[in-house]
Amino acid sequence: MKSAYEIAMGRLEAESPGAHLNDEQKERIAAIEAKCRADIAAKELLLQAEIAKARATGATEELSQIQRQLADEIRRFEEKRDREKEAVRAQS
């Protein structure tokens, strides 16, 4: 007898079948993820020095501007990552 979870998963699969990716697509998606993480880490390292400097000098306006910039950059990297991953998935 199936559990409620198995029944729900079966219905979900029937409504919108999951994309089955081949090995090349999985590798490309993993590379996209790794590049995004590296880009974000590089930007964080670059701006952390500026954030520390703004904190040390008490420049709250500059600090908030740098933090907004960092958040915007992270969002931009993540949006690019999602577009690239979707393009890979669409090639199936």
Backbone as a ProteinNet text record, in pm:
[ID]
protein_1_A
[PRIMARY]
MKSAYEIAMGRLEAESPGAHLNDEQKERIAAIEAKCRADIAAKELLLQAEIAKARATGATEELSQIQRQLADEIRRFEEKRDREKEAVRAQS
[TERTIARY]
84	0	89.3	56.1	135.2	104.9	209.6	190.9	134.4	87.7	33.6	141.2	264.5	375.1	394.2	394	412.1	298.7	177.9	62.7	77.5	113.1	130	240.7	351.8	461.8	420.8	342	292	203.7	117.7	30.7	112.5	209.2	294	369.3	422	494.8	402.1	277.7	182.2	144.8	133.8	96	207.8	328.8	442.8	563	580.6	691.8	825.7	910.7	1041.6	1131.3	1219.6	1313.5	1420.8	1443.5	1548.2	1670.3	1772.9	1893.1	1994.5	2065.2	2172.2	2298.3	2402.2	2524	2589.5	2589.2	2649.5	2575.1	2442.6	2363.6	2389.4	2399.8	2428.8	2564.1	2662.7	2796.4	2795	2720.9	2712.9	2643.9	2538.4	2468.2	2559	2633.8	2727.4	2834.8	2881.6	2982.1	2923.4	2799.7	2732.7	2720.2	2680.3	2668.6	2803.7	2907.8	3041.7	3090.2	3065.5	3107.6	3032.9	2905.2	2826.4	2879.7	2904.9	2958.8	3093.7	3178.3	3309.6	3295.6	3205	3183.4	3134.3	3041.4	2988.4	3098.2	3176.9	3285.7	3387.7	3419.7	3515.5	3461.8	3335.3	3274.8	3268.3	3235.4	3231.8	3369.6	3473	3608.8	3647.6	3611.5	3644.4	3576.4	3450.8	3375.6	3390.3	3436	3451.9	3553.5	3657.6	3757.3	3693.9	3611.4	3544	3442.6	3374.9	3278.5	3351.4	3462.7	3540.5	3590.4	3634.7	3684.2	3571.1	3453.1	3338.8	3295	3298.8	3264	3363.8	3490.4	3595	3585.3	3547.2	3537.8	3401	3306.9	3172.9	3087.5	3121.6	3046.5	2926.8	2818.2	2701.8	2635.7	2632.7	2571.3	2651.8	2783.3	2870.9	2858.8	2850.6	2836.8	2709.5	2598.5	2472.6	2474.7	2541.6	2552.9	2633.7	2742.9	2826.1	2749.2	2676.2	2597.6	2487.9	2424.3	2323.6	2388.1	2506.9	2579.1	2608.7	2654.4	2685.1	2559.6	2450.6	2324.5	2279.3	2292.9	2254.5	2340.9	2471.2	2562.5	2530.8	2504.5	2471.1	2343.6	2242.4	2116.7	2139.9	2224.9	2253.9	2322.4	2420.4	2487.8	2388.8	2300.7	2204.1	2102.9	2059.3	1966.6	2032.7	2159.6	2233.5	2247.5	2281.7	2293.9	2163.6	2051.8	1922.4	1887.1	1918.4	1891.3	1974.3	2101.5	2190	2146.6	2109	2063.5	1935.4	1845.5	1720.3	1747.5	1844.3	1881	1934.9	2013.8	2067.2	1952.5	1861	1747	1657.6	1644.9	1558.4	1615.3	1742.5	1806.1	1777.5	1697.4	1674.8	1587.7
-116.7	0	124.1	224.5	345.8	441.9	512.9	615.1	741.6	831.9	958.6	1034.8	1026.8	1092.7	1037.2	905.3	842.6	878.4	884.5	921.8	1066.7	1154	1295.4	1313.6	1242.8	1253.1	1200.2	1094.1	1041	1141.1	1207.8	1310.3	1427.6	1468.7	1579.9	1545.9	1426.1	1381.7	1376.1	1335	1326.8	1465.4	1562.2	1697.8	1769	1756.3	1821.5	1729.5	1648.4	1553.6	1625.3	1571.7	1631.8	1615.1	1708.6	1701.1	1598.8	1510.1	1410.4	1458.1	1490.9	1547.1	1438.4	1455	1360.3	1404.6	1325.3	1352.5	1484.4	1513.3	1638.3	1759	1753.4	1863.6	1880	1768.8	1774.9	1839.8	1805.4	1863	2012.3	2050.9	2193.2	2272	2215.6	2283.8	2294.7	2190.4	2195	2301.4	2313.1	2415	2555.4	2572.3	2701.6	2738.3	2640.7	2663.1	2701.8	2630.2	2656.8	2795.4	2833.9	2966.4	3074.9	3055.3	3153.6	3168.5	3056.1	3062.1	3134.1	3107.9	3171.8	3322.1	3360.9	3502.8	3575.9	3514.2	3574.7	3586.8	3482.5	3485.2	3594.4	3608.2	3710.3	3850.2	3871.7	4002.5	4031.1	3929.1	3947.6	3982.7	3914.9	3945.4	4087.7	4127.9	4260.9	4368.6	4347	4449.2	4440.8	4326.9	4314.9	4415.8	4440.8	4539.4	4678.2	4711.7	4841	4849.8	4739.2	4736.9	4758.2	4690.4	4705.2	4848.6	4907.6	5045.4	5141.8	5121.7	5208.6	5192.2	5070.9	5048	5116.4	5105.5	5163.1	5315.5	5375.9	5522.1	5571.9	5480.5	5520.4	5579.9	5554.6	5607.9	5517.2	5541	5452.3	5458.7	5577.1	5589.4	5511.2	5525.3	5451.2	5301.2	5262.5	5121.6	5063.1	5133.3	5080.5	5076.4	5173.4	5173.8	5052.4	5022.5	4907.6	4777.7	4768.2	4647.2	4629.7	4739.4	4730.9	4686.6	4742.1	4703.3	4553.7	4503.8	4361.3	4277.5	4317.1	4243.4	4245.2	4360.2	4370.3	4280.6	4279.8	4196.1	4048	4008.2	3867.9	3830.2	3917.7	3890.2	3878.8	3967.3	3963.6	3832.1	3788.7	3661.5	3545.1	3545.9	3437.1	3435.4	3552.6	3558.3	3505.4	3542	3492.5	3340.6	3290.5	3146	3075.3	3129.2	3066	3065.7	3176	3180.2	3076	3066.1	2969.9	2826.6	2798.1	2663.4	2629.5	2725	2701	2674.2	2745.1	2722.8	2580.9	2532.8	2396.1	2295.9	2319.5	2228.6	2227.3	2341	2351	2274.3	2242.6	2171.3	2021.3	1976	1831	1774.3
0	0	0	-82.9	-94.9	19.8	59.3	162.8	98.7	180.3	130.1	53.2	99.6	32.3	-109.1	-122.6	-253.5	-348.1	-297.3	-379.6	-425.9	-333.8	-369.1	-471.8	-454.9	-550.7	-687	-690.3	-816.3	-888	-814.4	-874.7	-925.5	-847.5	-888.1	-1016.3	-1023.7	-1143	-1263.8	-1242.9	-1352.8	-1403.2	-1312	-1350.5	-1424.3	-1376.7	-1441	-1433.2	-1534.7	-1532.6	-1516.9	-1433.6	-1409.6	-1530.6	-1547.3	-1657.6	-1623.1	-1712.4	-1693	-1770.3	-1698.6	-1759.1	-1788.3	-1899.3	-1928.7	-1854.5	-1861.7	-1785.3	-1826	-1955.9	-2003.2	-1945.5	-1944.4	-1889.5	-1739.7	-1669	-1526.2	-1500.8	-1583.8	-1569.1	-1598.5	-1702.7	-1737.5	-1627.1	-1570	-1460.8	-1338.6	-1309.7	-1196.9	-1220.6	-1344.2	-1376.5	-1362.1	-1402.3	-1388.1	-1240.6	-1159.3	-1014.1	-954.6	-993.3	-938.8	-978.5	-1103	-1149	-1073	-1049.8	-975.9	-833.9	-768	-632	-629.7	-729.6	-736.9	-761.1	-849.7	-877.6	-752.6	-681	-559.2	-453.8	-437.8	-339.6	-373.7	-501.1	-543.1	-514.4	-543.9	-519.3	-369.7	-289.5	-144.2	-90.7	-138.4	-93.7	-131.2	-250.9	-297.9	-212.3	-182.1	-109.8	41.8	94.4	239.1	292.2	216.7	259.2	266.2	167.7	168.3	282.5	310.2	420.8	553.6	572.4	695.9	711.4	602.3	605.3	642.2	582.9	613.1	758.6	810	951.4	1044.2	1008.7	1093.4	1099.3	988.9	985.4	1030.6	1047.6	1092	981.9	858.3	744.1	715.9	789	779	641.1	580.6	447.5	344.5	350.7	259.4	283.6	408.6	444.6	386.4	403.3	350	197.4	134.8	-11.3	-59.5	8	-30.6	-8.6	100.5	126.6	22.7	-18.6	-126.1	-256.6	-283.5	-404.5	-403.9	-290.4	-278.4	-299.4	-238.3	-254.3	-400.3	-466.6	-607.3	-694.9	-667.9	-745.5	-726.2	-603.7	-575.8	-649.2	-643.3	-713.4	-863.8	-919.2	-1062.5	-1100.3	-1019.2	-1046.1	-1039.9	-941.2	-925.8	-1040	-1085.4	-1198.3	-1324.6	-1345.6	-1462.1	-1453.9	-1333.2	-1311.9	-1346.4	-1298.9	-1323.1	-1471.8	-1542.2	-1687	-1761	-1725.1	-1791.2	-1762.8	-1639.5	-1605	-1680	-1691.5	-1763.4	-1912	-1968.4	-2108.2	-2127.1	-2033.2	-2040.5	-2031.5	-1938.4	-1922.6	-2046.9	-2113.7	-2230.8	-2350.2	-2345.7	-2456.8	-2454	-2362.8	-2352.4	-2458.7
[MASK]
++++++++++++++++++++++++++++++++++++++++++++++++++++++++++++++++++++++++++++++++++++++++++++

